[in-house]
């Protein structure tokens, strides 16, 4: 997810004919922070649903559905907050513009990847879904 978001940031710089600079590098740091936060919000809610005895598929589907809005709002607010930097032409705009281009370009892909790829990876790496009775037995043995 993070490498593809970074590639989108670099692609945004290429399209806009801006240079990879210190402000653009700061944009990559901000982009990664937002992308990781969105992924953590989604995965933590899926894990919460799993702890409440939801099946793996149910937790992934419900968690992704219920966390769609928070993930989209985080990305949208960050992107919309940087839009004025894209159109700045005065003194200091050479610092603001590359940062905004990287963050907005990267958020376009990282948000979609968070909502599509992260649930798939969660299903792959969580392991085989367990039956509720098996999980209850495990819970009682560990208690």
Buried (B, 14 or more C-beta within 10 A) or exposed (E): BBEBBBEBBBBBBEEBEBEBBEBBBBBBEBBBEBBBBBBEBBBEBBBEBBEEEBBBEEBBBBBBEEBEEBBBEBBEEBBEEBEEBBEBEEEEBEBBBBBBBBBBBBBBBBBBBBBEBBBEBBBEEBEEBBEEEEBEEEEEEEE
